[in-house]
Amino acid sequence: MVTSSNLVGRFPSAALDTLSVVKTDERRQAREMRAEGCSVKEIAATLGIARSSASVWVRSVPLGPEQRAALIYRSRLGPIVAAELKAARARDVRRGYQDEGRRLARERDSSYAAGCMLFWAEGSKARNSVQLVNADPEVIVFFADFLRTQFDVGNEQMRVSCNLFADHVERQREIEDYWLTRLGLQRSCLNKSMVNVYSKYSQKKRTNKLPFGTCSLRVHSTRIVQTIYGSIQEYGGFERAEWLD
């Protein structure tokens, strides 16, 4: 470790005097910053000194209520700023996917447009996953094929859940197998089914209204859903900020 004592003989006395002045000035600035409520980390980064040195220099600086409040605020500001930067980077990624979707809308055929329009009409508008719920098996099968063909989605990426009515309980396994068979999926792709029980006011009038309930098909993919959003906006000629944010 190089100290001012072992520098004697290696540097002229004038140079040592200059180093001493610089150290004194840095120490003064560090103490002034601390008195304003700056953290040791901020002081070290601003002055370009070791954090250990900054800590020693400001150790005896008294902090009043205002300075302590400023210090607490600054310590909390770090994570807030980091979170804002992370959110901004994620937004830029989503914007890039939407730009790709706009390009695909101009280049791909009518089958691609049909899948995007189906999602626009029936899809759940989430930010990081693509999901479609319907009682018509042809609609669900068409959308699954759209995801496979246009986005190379594998069966292992798809998740299916069934929404059943009370009169479906005895046929639950049959109904689940029906949807899985239509979609060409294994039971490992099946999430827990939901059963809507009758209310005391329903008089059980919903019996057999939907013989297979409804099916939800979901793929967790920010890329796919944001690409579809970009395509929809290109087809429709509009901007929808909430799909990006």
Backbone as JSON, one array per atom type, in Angstrom:
{
  "sequence": "MVTSSNLVGRFPSAALDTLSVVKTDERRQAREMRAEGCSVKEIAATLGIARSSASVWVRSVPLGPEQRAALIYRSRLGPIVAAELKAARARDVRRGYQDEGRRLARERDSSYAAGCMLFWAEGSKARNSVQLVNADPEVIVFFADFLRTQFDVGNEQMRVSCNLFADHVERQREIEDYWLTRLGLQRSCLNKSMVNVYSKYSQKKRTNKLPFGTCSLRVHSTRIVQTIYGSIQEYGGFERAEWLD",
  "N": [[0.85, -1.2, 0.0], [0.57, 2.18, -0.86], [1.55, 5.01, 0.87], [1.56, 8.38, 2.21], [3.84, 8.57, 3.75], [5.72, 6.61, 2.85], [6.16, 7.63, 0.41], [8.02, 9.57, 0.57], [11.15, 10.57, -0.52], [10.86, 9.23, -2.87], [9.38, 10.92, -4.45], [9.54, 14.4, -5.29], [9.41, 17.02, -2.8], [7.59, 19.03, -3.42], [5.74, 17.75, -5.06], [4.63, 16.02, -3.23], [3.42, 17.86, -1.56], [1.43, 18.79, -3.28], [-0.14, 16.48, -3.62], [-1.08, 16.28, -1.02], [-2.67, 18.56, -0.83], [-4.63, 17.95, -2.71], [-5.84, 15.7, -1.52], [-6.81, 16.9, 0.8], [-8.67, 18.68, -0.27], [-10.46, 16.91, -1.49], [-11.39, 15.59, 0.77], [-12.7, 17.7, 2.07], [-14.75, 18.25, 0.2], [-16.07, 15.82, 0.31], [-17.08, 15.8, 2.93], [-18.77, 18.0, 2.8], [-20.65, 17.12, 0.95], [-21.72, 14.99, 2.38], [-22.92, 16.33, 4.49], [-25.03, 17.41, 3.13], [-26.63, 15.29, 2.82], [-25.85, 13.17, 1.2], [-25.07, 9.8, 0.23], [-22.49, 7.46, 1.26], [-21.71, 5.89, -0.88], [-22.5, 7.46, -3.08], [-20.83, 9.67, -2.69], [-18.25, 8.56, -2.96], [-18.35, 7.69, -5.64], [-18.77, 10.1, -7.0], [-16.49, 11.65, -6.38], [-14.5, 9.98, -7.17], [-13.08, 8.23, -5.47], [-12.0, 5.71, -3.1], [-14.54, 3.76, -1.5], [-14.15, 3.12, 1.13], [-12.38, 5.1, 2.0], [-13.99, 7.37, 1.73], [-15.92, 6.75, 3.64], [-14.47, 6.88, 6.06], [-13.7, 9.57, 6.08], [-16.11, 10.97, 6.34], [-17.24, 10.14, 8.64], [-17.51, 11.49, 11.06], [-19.24, 13.53, 10.52], [-21.99, 15.36, 11.5], [-25.47, 14.62, 11.22], [-28.47, 16.19, 10.62], [-32.11, 16.17, 11.07], [-33.18, 16.82, 8.5], [-31.07, 16.17, 6.78], [-30.84, 13.44, 7.28], [-33.32, 12.58, 6.35], [-33.01, 13.21, 3.65], [-30.96, 11.45, 3.03], [-32.2, 8.95, 3.41], [-34.13, 9.15, 1.43], [-32.5, 9.23, -0.87], [-31.31, 6.71, -0.72], [-33.45, 5.08, -1.21], [-34.09, 5.86, -3.73], [-32.34, 4.7, -5.51], [-33.09, 1.86, -6.04], [-35.57, 2.49, -7.2], [-34.94, 3.97, -9.5], [-33.46, 2.0, -10.82], [-35.48, 0.14, -11.27], [-37.11, 1.59, -13.0], [-35.43, 1.87, -15.2], [-35.17, -0.81, -15.93], [-37.83, -1.37, -16.63], [-38.08, 0.34, -18.81], [-36.26, -0.79, -20.6], [-37.51, -3.26, -21.05], [-39.84, -2.36, -22.27], [-38.8, -1.35, -24.64], [-38.0, -3.73, -25.83], [-40.49, -4.96, -26.25], [-41.55, -3.11, -28.03], [-39.89, -3.55, -30.2], [-40.7, -6.14, -30.94], [-43.32, -5.56, -31.73], [-42.81, -3.95, -33.94], [-41.7, -5.88, -35.61], [-43.99, -7.4, -35.97], [-45.57, -5.65, -37.47], [-44.14, -5.66, -39.84], [-44.46, -8.36, -40.61], [-47.2, -8.4, -41.07], [-47.37, -7.05, -43.45], [-46.08, -8.77, -45.15], [-46.91, -11.48, -44.94], [-49.4, -14.09, -45.7], [-53.02, -14.5, -46.19], [-53.82, -16.36, -44.27], [-52.27, -15.86, -42.07], [-53.16, -13.29, -41.45], [-55.8, -13.94, -40.77], [-55.5, -15.41, -38.38], [-54.48, -13.4, -36.7], [-56.62, -11.58, -36.69], [-58.57, -13.16, -35.5], [-57.52, -13.39, -32.93], [-57.58, -10.69, -32.19], [-60.33, -10.29, -32.02], [-61.23, -12.28, -30.18], [-59.25, -12.9, -28.33], [-57.48, -12.85, -25.16], [-56.24, -9.91, -23.87], [-53.37, -9.75, -22.86], [-50.06, -8.82, -21.64], [-47.76, -10.36, -21.77], [-48.4, -12.91, -22.6], [-50.13, -15.08, -24.87], [-53.49, -15.73, -25.27], [-56.5, -17.51, -25.77], [-59.95, -17.95, -25.42], [-62.69, -20.08, -25.82], [-65.86, -21.6, -26.73], [-66.26, -22.99, -28.99], [-64.93, -25.67, -30.63], [-63.68, -25.67, -33.14], [-62.73, -23.1, -33.45], [-60.74, -22.93, -31.44], [-59.01, -24.98, -32.28], [-58.24, -23.99, -34.79], [-56.83, -21.7, -33.99], [-54.74, -22.81, -32.51], [-53.38, -24.17, -34.54], [-52.61, -21.98, -36.04], [-50.74, -20.76, -34.31], [-48.81, -22.78, -34.24], [-48.02, -22.94, -36.95], [-47.34, -20.3, -37.78], [-45.67, -19.3, -35.78], [-44.03, -21.3, -34.91], [-44.67, -22.75, -32.58], [-44.36, -25.25, -30.18], [-46.02, -28.27, -29.08], [-45.47, -28.7, -26.38], [-45.29, -26.18, -25.34], [-47.83, -25.23, -25.12], [-50.66, -24.55, -23.09], [-53.59, -25.79, -21.65], [-56.79, -25.18, -20.33], [-59.93, -26.02, -18.85], [-63.21, -24.71, -18.58], [-65.89, -25.48, -16.76], [-69.37, -26.33, -16.3], [-71.73, -26.96, -13.61], [-73.19, -29.26, -14.27], [-71.37, -30.67, -15.67], [-69.6, -32.02, -14.1], [-69.55, -34.83, -13.59], [-68.68, -35.67, -16.01], [-66.17, -34.69, -16.33], [-63.49, -35.69, -16.84], [-63.89, -36.84, -19.35], [-64.58, -34.58, -20.87], [-62.24, -33.02, -20.66], [-60.43, -34.73, -21.97], [-61.57, -34.66, -24.46], [-61.05, -32.03, -25.42], [-58.25, -32.04, -25.38], [-57.7, -34.09, -27.22], [-58.78, -33.04, -29.57], [-57.02, -30.95, -29.94], [-54.66, -32.24, -30.19], [-52.92, -32.73, -28.04], [-51.05, -33.71, -25.08], [-51.89, -34.9, -21.74], [-50.18, -33.65, -20.03], [-50.16, -31.06, -20.79], [-52.36, -29.96, -19.7], [-53.96, -27.77, -17.54], [-55.42, -27.19, -14.27], [-58.9, -27.73, -14.2], [-61.71, -25.48, -14.09], [-64.71, -25.24, -12.27], [-67.93, -24.04, -12.54], [-70.21, -23.54, -10.18], [-73.74, -23.9, -9.53], [-75.71, -21.06, -8.72], [-77.95, -20.16, -6.05], [-80.05, -18.95, -7.24], [-80.22, -19.71, -9.85], [-81.8, -21.83, -10.81], [-80.94, -23.97, -12.19], [-80.83, -23.72, -15.03], [-78.88, -23.76, -16.97], [-78.15, -26.18, -17.92], [-76.66, -28.36, -20.23], [-76.25, -26.3, -22.05], [-73.72, -25.62, -23.05], [-72.14, -28.19, -24.2], [-69.49, -29.03, -23.9], [-68.35, -27.19, -22.26], [-66.1, -24.41, -21.91], [-62.93, -23.76, -23.48], [-59.63, -22.85, -22.72], [-56.81, -21.75, -24.36], [-53.43, -21.25, -24.0], [-50.29, -19.65, -24.45], [-47.3, -18.83, -23.05], [-45.61, -16.14, -23.98], [-43.92, -13.33, -24.61], [-42.88, -12.38, -26.97], [-44.52, -13.51, -29.03], [-47.16, -12.55, -28.49], [-46.8, -9.77, -28.54], [-45.87, -9.44, -31.12], [-48.14, -10.17, -32.57], [-49.83, -8.1, -31.71], [-48.54, -5.92, -32.95], [-48.98, -6.6, -35.63], [-51.8, -6.51, -35.77], [-52.25, -3.76, -35.33], [-51.03, -2.76, -37.58], [-52.65, -3.84, -39.63], [-55.08, -2.63, -38.91], [-54.51, 0.07, -38.94], [-53.93, 1.8, -36.75], [-52.81, 3.05, -33.51], [-52.1, 1.6, -30.39], [-51.38, 2.32, -27.33], [-51.61, 1.09, -24.82], [-51.23, -1.62, -25.22], [-48.55, -1.83, -25.53], [-47.5, -0.82, -23.16]],
  "CA": [[0.0, 0.0, 0.0], [1.36, 3.4, -0.96], [1.1, 6.07, 1.77], [2.35, 9.6, 2.07], [5.13, 8.39, 4.42], [6.69, 5.9, 2.04], [6.43, 8.38, -0.83], [9.16, 10.44, 0.81], [12.36, 10.06, -1.16], [10.53, 8.77, -4.22], [8.86, 12.07, -5.16], [9.96, 15.7, -4.74], [8.51, 17.52, -1.75], [6.52, 19.82, -4.05], [4.73, 16.82, -5.52], [3.93, 15.54, -2.04], [2.54, 18.95, -1.12], [0.29, 18.81, -4.19], [-0.98, 15.35, -3.26], [-1.73, 16.6, 0.25], [-3.71, 19.55, -1.11], [-5.72, 17.25, -3.4], [-6.52, 14.9, -0.52], [-7.55, 17.8, 1.69], [-9.8, 19.21, -1.01], [-11.43, 15.82, -1.63], [-11.99, 15.37, 2.09], [-13.63, 18.8, 2.31], [-15.92, 18.03, -0.65], [-16.8, 14.65, 0.81], [-17.8, 16.19, 4.13], [-19.84, 18.9, 2.38], [-21.69, 16.28, 0.34], [-22.37, 14.22, 3.44], [-23.77, 17.26, 5.23], [-26.21, 17.64, 2.31], [-27.44, 14.08, 2.83], [-25.39, 12.2, 0.21], [-24.61, 8.54, 0.78], [-21.07, 7.18, 1.07], [-21.57, 5.38, -2.23], [-22.57, 8.6, -3.99], [-19.64, 10.49, -2.49], [-17.11, 7.86, -3.55], [-18.5, 7.69, -7.09], [-18.63, 11.47, -7.5], [-15.12, 12.13, -6.21], [-13.56, 9.01, -7.7], [-12.24, 7.73, -4.38], [-12.46, 4.44, -2.53], [-15.65, 3.91, -0.58], [-13.62, 3.05, 2.49], [-11.85, 6.43, 2.32], [-15.13, 8.27, 1.92], [-16.56, 6.42, 4.91], [-13.64, 7.4, 7.15], [-13.69, 11.03, 6.06], [-17.41, 11.58, 6.69], [-17.76, 9.45, 9.81], [-17.81, 12.41, 12.16], [-20.14, 14.61, 10.07], [-23.32, 15.21, 12.11], [-26.6, 14.7, 10.3], [-29.71, 16.62, 11.23], [-33.31, 15.48, 10.53], [-33.33, 17.03, 7.06], [-30.04, 15.4, 6.09], [-31.2, 12.02, 7.4], [-34.44, 12.35, 5.43], [-32.44, 13.21, 2.3], [-30.18, 10.21, 2.87], [-33.16, 7.87, 3.24], [-34.73, 9.31, 0.11], [-31.52, 8.85, -1.89], [-31.1, 5.26, -0.67], [-34.62, 4.45, -1.84], [-34.16, 6.28, -5.12], [-31.55, 3.77, -6.31], [-33.94, 0.8, -6.58], [-36.63, 3.05, -8.05], [-34.34, 4.28, -10.8], [-33.13, 0.73, -11.45], [-36.73, -0.46, -11.75], [-37.56, 2.37, -14.15], [-34.57, 1.52, -16.32], [-35.55, -2.16, -16.33], [-39.12, -1.27, -17.33], [-37.85, 1.0, -20.11], [-35.62, -1.78, -21.49], [-38.53, -4.24, -21.42], [-40.73, -1.69, -23.21], [-38.1, -1.3, -25.92], [-38.07, -5.08, -26.4], [-41.86, -5.15, -26.75], [-41.69, -2.26, -29.21], [-39.21, -4.25, -31.29], [-41.58, -7.22, -31.38], [-44.44, -4.98, -32.47], [-42.29, -3.54, -35.26], [-41.62, -7.11, -36.39], [-45.36, -7.76, -36.33], [-45.99, -4.77, -38.58], [-43.5, -6.16, -41.06], [-45.1, -9.62, -40.99], [-48.53, -8.1, -41.6], [-47.2, -6.63, -44.84], [-45.43, -9.8, -45.95], [-47.5, -12.81, -44.88], [-50.63, -14.28, -46.45], [-54.31, -14.3, -45.53], [-53.97, -17.23, -43.1], [-51.66, -15.13, -40.95], [-54.09, -12.22, -41.1], [-56.97, -14.53, -40.12], [-55.15, -15.71, -36.99], [-54.37, -12.14, -35.96], [-57.96, -11.03, -36.53], [-59.26, -13.98, -34.5], [-57.03, -12.99, -31.61], [-58.09, -9.34, -31.93], [-61.74, -10.38, -31.64], [-61.54, -13.23, -29.11], [-58.13, -13.16, -27.44], [-57.28, -12.1, -23.92], [-55.2, -8.94, -24.21], [-52.32, -9.69, -21.85], [-48.83, -8.2, -22.14], [-46.66, -11.32, -21.94], [-48.86, -14.23, -23.02], [-51.21, -15.1, -25.86], [-54.51, -16.63, -24.74], [-57.8, -17.42, -26.42], [-60.95, -18.77, -24.74], [-63.88, -20.21, -26.66], [-66.61, -22.85, -26.6], [-66.27, -23.64, -30.3], [-63.65, -26.37, -30.81], [-63.04, -25.3, -34.41], [-62.01, -21.85, -33.21], [-59.54, -23.24, -30.66], [-58.11, -25.77, -33.14], [-57.68, -23.07, -35.79], [-55.84, -20.81, -33.38], [-53.57, -23.62, -32.18], [-52.64, -24.39, -35.8], [-52.02, -20.68, -36.37], [-49.54, -20.59, -33.49], [-47.81, -23.76, -34.68], [-47.55, -22.65, -38.3], [-46.78, -18.96, -37.95], [-44.7, -18.96, -34.74], [-43.27, -22.49, -34.54], [-44.97, -23.13, -31.2], [-44.45, -26.68, -29.97], [-47.1, -28.7, -28.19], [-45.06, -28.59, -24.97], [-45.44, -24.79, -24.91], [-49.25, -24.9, -25.0], [-51.35, -24.9, -21.86], [-55.03, -25.83, -21.84], [-57.63, -25.31, -19.13], [-61.34, -26.11, -19.18], [-64.16, -24.07, -17.68], [-67.03, -26.37, -16.81], [-70.54, -26.01, -15.49], [-71.98, -27.97, -12.58], [-73.69, -30.51, -14.85], [-70.25, -31.33, -16.35], [-68.68, -32.6, -13.13], [-69.43, -36.27, -13.79], [-68.03, -35.91, -17.31], [-64.98, -33.83, -16.39], [-62.38, -36.36, -17.52], [-64.29, -36.98, -20.75], [-64.5, -33.27, -21.52], [-60.83, -32.66, -20.76], [-59.83, -35.55, -23.02], [-62.11, -34.19, -25.74], [-60.31, -30.87, -25.87], [-56.86, -32.44, -25.63], [-57.67, -34.86, -28.46], [-59.0, -32.11, -30.7], [-55.84, -30.12, -30.1], [-53.48, -33.08, -30.37], [-52.03, -32.46, -26.9], [-51.0, -34.68, -23.99], [-52.45, -34.4, -20.49], [-49.18, -32.79, -19.38], [-50.45, -29.68, -21.19], [-53.63, -29.57, -19.09], [-54.01, -27.14, -16.22], [-56.59, -27.56, -13.49], [-60.18, -27.22, -14.72], [-62.54, -24.68, -13.2], [-66.11, -25.63, -12.32], [-68.85, -23.0, -12.09], [-71.35, -24.15, -9.49], [-74.99, -23.17, -9.65], [-76.13, -20.21, -7.63], [-79.28, -20.56, -5.56], [-81.07, -18.29, -8.04], [-80.11, -20.1, -11.26], [-82.8, -22.85, -11.13], [-80.25, -24.97, -13.03], [-81.29, -23.56, -16.41], [-77.77, -23.77, -17.9], [-77.84, -27.56, -18.25], [-76.45, -28.71, -21.64], [-76.1, -25.14, -22.93], [-72.43, -25.82, -23.7], [-71.86, -29.59, -23.84], [-68.08, -29.24, -23.54], [-67.87, -26.0, -21.54], [-65.2, -23.58, -22.71], [-61.52, -24.16, -23.41], [-58.65, -21.76, -22.8], [-55.5, -22.14, -24.9], [-52.49, -20.18, -23.66], [-48.85, -19.8, -24.64], [-46.61, -17.71, -22.41], [-44.57, -15.63, -24.88], [-44.0, -11.9, -24.9], [-42.58, -12.19, -28.4], [-45.65, -13.83, -29.9], [-48.31, -11.67, -28.29], [-46.48, -8.42, -28.99], [-45.82, -9.48, -32.59], [-49.53, -10.13, -33.03], [-50.32, -6.73, -31.5], [-48.0, -5.08, -34.01], [-49.67, -6.93, -36.88], [-53.17, -5.99, -35.69], [-52.2, -2.31, -35.51], [-50.7, -2.51, -39.0], [-53.86, -4.1, -40.41], [-56.14, -1.69, -38.58], [-54.09, 1.45, -39.15], [-54.08, 2.57, -35.52], [-51.81, 2.84, -32.46], [-52.71, 1.34, -29.09], [-50.26, 2.4, -26.39], [-51.75, 0.19, -23.66], [-50.7, -2.93, -25.58], [-47.11, -1.74, -25.37], [-47.18, -0.51, -21.76]],
  "C": [[0.88, 1.24, 0.0], [0.75, 4.46, -0.05], [1.98, 7.28, 1.59], [3.72, 9.43, 2.71], [6.14, 7.66, 3.55], [6.89, 6.51, 0.66], [7.63, 9.29, -0.68], [10.41, 9.8, 0.23], [12.11, 9.58, -2.56], [9.99, 9.91, -5.08], [9.4, 13.35, -4.53], [8.95, 16.19, -3.72], [7.37, 18.34, -2.32], [5.38, 18.93, -4.51], [3.92, 16.28, -4.35], [2.98, 16.59, -1.51], [1.28, 19.0, -1.97], [-0.69, 17.69, -3.87], [-1.76, 15.63, -1.98], [-2.87, 17.57, 0.06], [-4.91, 18.88, -1.76], [-6.54, 16.43, -2.4], [-7.38, 15.75, 0.4], [-8.79, 18.34, 1.02], [-10.89, 18.15, -1.18], [-12.15, 15.55, -0.31], [-13.03, 16.45, 2.39], [-14.9, 18.6, 1.49], [-16.77, 16.87, -0.14], [-17.64, 15.03, 2.02], [-18.96, 17.13, 3.79], [-21.0, 18.1, 1.77], [-22.45, 15.48, 1.39], [-23.33, 15.08, 4.23], [-25.05, 17.58, 4.47], [-27.1, 16.41, 2.22], [-27.05, 13.05, 1.79], [-24.91, 10.93, 0.9], [-23.12, 8.38, 0.53], [-20.81, 6.7, -0.35], [-21.58, 6.5, -3.25], [-21.31, 9.46, -3.9], [-18.43, 9.86, -3.17], [-17.17, 7.9, -5.07], [-18.27, 9.08, -7.68], [-17.18, 11.95, -7.46], [-14.07, 11.17, -6.77], [-12.6, 8.47, -6.67], [-12.78, 6.4, -3.89], [-13.58, 4.69, -1.54], [-15.19, 3.88, 0.87], [-13.07, 4.41, 2.93], [-12.97, 7.42, 2.6], [-15.8, 8.03, 3.26], [-15.79, 6.98, 6.11], [-13.73, 8.91, 7.22], [-14.98, 11.64, 6.59], [-17.98, 11.02, 7.97], [-18.22, 10.4, 10.91], [-18.75, 13.54, 11.77], [-21.52, 14.4, 10.7], [-24.43, 15.39, 11.08], [-27.86, 15.1, 11.07], [-30.89, 15.88, 10.62], [-33.46, 15.63, 9.04], [-32.32, 16.2, 6.28], [-30.35, 13.9, 6.15], [-32.34, 11.67, 6.45], [-33.95, 12.29, 3.98], [-31.67, 11.93, 2.02], [-31.11, 9.02, 2.65], [-33.8, 7.93, 1.86], [-33.79, 8.85, -0.99], [-31.31, 7.33, -1.9], [-32.26, 4.51, -1.33], [-34.68, 4.76, -3.33], [-33.41, 5.31, -6.03], [-32.39, 2.66, -6.89], [-35.04, 1.3, -7.5], [-36.1, 3.33, -9.44], [-34.0, 3.0, -11.55], [-34.38, 0.06, -12.02], [-37.25, 0.27, -12.99], [-36.73, 2.04, -15.39], [-34.91, 0.13, -16.85], [-36.85, -2.15, -17.11], [-38.95, -0.65, -18.71], [-37.2, 0.02, -21.09], [-36.65, -2.81, -21.97], [-39.51, -3.64, -22.43], [-40.1, -1.61, -24.59], [-38.13, -2.66, -26.61], [-39.46, -5.32, -26.98], [-42.1, -4.32, -28.0], [-41.03, -2.92, -30.42], [-40.04, -5.39, -31.83], [-42.76, -6.68, -32.18], [-44.0, -4.5, -33.85], [-42.16, -4.75, -36.18], [-43.01, -7.56, -36.84], [-45.9, -6.9, -37.47], [-45.4, -5.26, -39.9], [-44.17, -7.45, -41.54], [-46.49, -9.39, -41.59], [-48.45, -7.69, -43.07], [-46.72, -7.76, -45.73], [-46.17, -11.13, -45.99], [-48.9, -12.86, -45.51], [-51.88, -14.14, -45.59], [-54.49, -15.19, -44.31], [-53.35, -16.6, -41.86], [-52.6, -14.02, -40.49], [-55.31, -12.77, -40.36], [-56.69, -14.85, -38.66], [-55.06, -14.46, -36.14], [-55.74, -11.53, -35.7], [-58.77, -11.83, -35.5], [-58.8, -13.59, -33.1], [-57.53, -11.6, -31.24], [-59.53, -9.41, -31.41], [-61.97, -11.18, -30.36], [-60.44, -13.39, -28.07], [-58.13, -12.32, -26.18], [-56.08, -11.19, -24.11], [-54.21, -8.76, -23.06], [-51.05, -9.11, -22.47], [-47.76, -9.23, -22.49], [-47.12, -12.73, -22.3], [-50.01, -14.08, -24.01], [-52.22, -16.15, -25.41], [-55.83, -16.4, -25.47], [-58.74, -18.41, -25.75], [-62.19, -18.84, -25.62], [-64.56, -21.53, -26.4], [-66.63, -23.64, -27.9], [-64.94, -24.35, -30.54], [-62.94, -26.01, -32.1], [-62.23, -24.01, -34.26], [-60.7, -22.12, -32.48], [-58.54, -24.01, -31.51], [-57.46, -24.88, -34.19], [-56.58, -22.21, -35.19], [-54.59, -21.58, -32.98], [-52.72, -23.86, -33.42], [-51.96, -23.1, -36.27], [-50.72, -20.46, -35.59], [-48.44, -21.56, -33.92], [-47.18, -23.35, -36.01], [-46.79, -21.33, -38.39], [-45.68, -18.63, -36.95], [-43.9, -20.17, -34.23], [-43.47, -22.89, -33.08], [-45.1, -24.64, -31.11], [-45.56, -27.04, -29.01], [-46.75, -28.52, -26.72], [-45.18, -27.17, -24.44], [-46.89, -24.41, -24.64], [-49.8, -25.38, -23.66], [-52.86, -24.76, -22.08], [-55.71, -25.91, -20.48], [-59.09, -25.28, -19.57], [-62.17, -25.39, -18.12], [-65.47, -24.81, -17.82], [-68.18, -25.84, -15.97], [-70.83, -27.18, -14.56], [-72.44, -29.3, -13.16], [-72.6, -31.26, -15.63], [-69.39, -32.16, -15.41], [-68.47, -34.09, -13.36], [-68.71, -36.62, -15.08], [-66.7, -35.14, -17.43], [-63.84, -34.47, -17.16], [-62.68, -36.5, -19.02], [-64.13, -35.66, -21.51], [-63.06, -32.82, -21.69], [-60.15, -33.43, -21.88], [-60.32, -35.12, -24.4], [-61.29, -33.03, -26.27], [-58.86, -31.22, -26.2], [-56.74, -33.21, -26.94], [-57.84, -33.96, -29.66], [-57.76, -31.28, -31.0], [-54.56, -30.93, -30.31], [-52.46, -32.9, -29.27], [-52.11, -33.59, -25.87], [-51.59, -34.06, -22.72], [-51.46, -33.55, -19.71], [-49.39, -31.32, -19.74], [-51.69, -29.13, -20.5], [-53.42, -28.96, -17.72], [-55.32, -27.52, -15.53], [-57.85, -26.93, -14.07], [-60.91, -26.44, -13.64], [-64.0, -25.11, -13.38], [-66.97, -24.51, -11.75], [-70.07, -23.67, -11.46], [-72.59, -23.29, -9.68], [-75.18, -22.22, -8.45], [-77.53, -20.62, -7.2], [-80.41, -19.93, -6.36], [-81.14, -18.81, -9.47], [-81.19, -21.04, -11.72], [-82.27, -23.88, -12.13], [-80.69, -24.91, -14.5], [-80.15, -23.64, -17.43], [-77.41, -25.18, -18.34], [-77.79, -27.75, -19.77], [-76.4, -27.52, -22.59], [-74.81, -25.23, -23.73], [-71.96, -27.22, -23.33], [-70.42, -29.87, -23.45], [-67.5, -28.02, -22.81], [-67.09, -25.09, -22.46], [-63.77, -24.04, -22.49], [-60.65, -22.92, -23.55], [-57.33, -22.34, -23.3], [-54.55, -20.98, -24.68], [-51.06, -20.6, -23.95], [-48.18, -18.59, -24.01], [-45.45, -17.28, -23.32], [-44.81, -14.16, -25.15], [-43.8, -11.64, -26.38], [-43.81, -12.41, -29.26], [-46.78, -12.83, -29.73], [-48.02, -10.25, -28.77], [-46.33, -8.35, -30.51], [-47.22, -9.42, -33.17], [-50.12, -8.74, -32.85], [-49.82, -5.8, -32.6], [-48.7, -5.33, -35.33], [-51.09, -6.36, -36.89], [-53.19, -4.48, -35.93], [-51.87, -1.94, -36.95], [-51.93, -2.75, -39.88], [-54.92, -3.02, -40.18], [-55.79, -0.23, -38.78], [-54.26, 2.32, -37.92], [-52.93, 2.25, -34.58], [-52.54, 2.61, -31.14], [-51.62, 1.23, -28.04], [-50.38, 1.4, -25.26], [-51.26, -1.23, -23.98], [-49.18, -2.97, -25.42], [-46.73, -1.59, -23.9], [-47.81, -1.51, -20.8]]
}
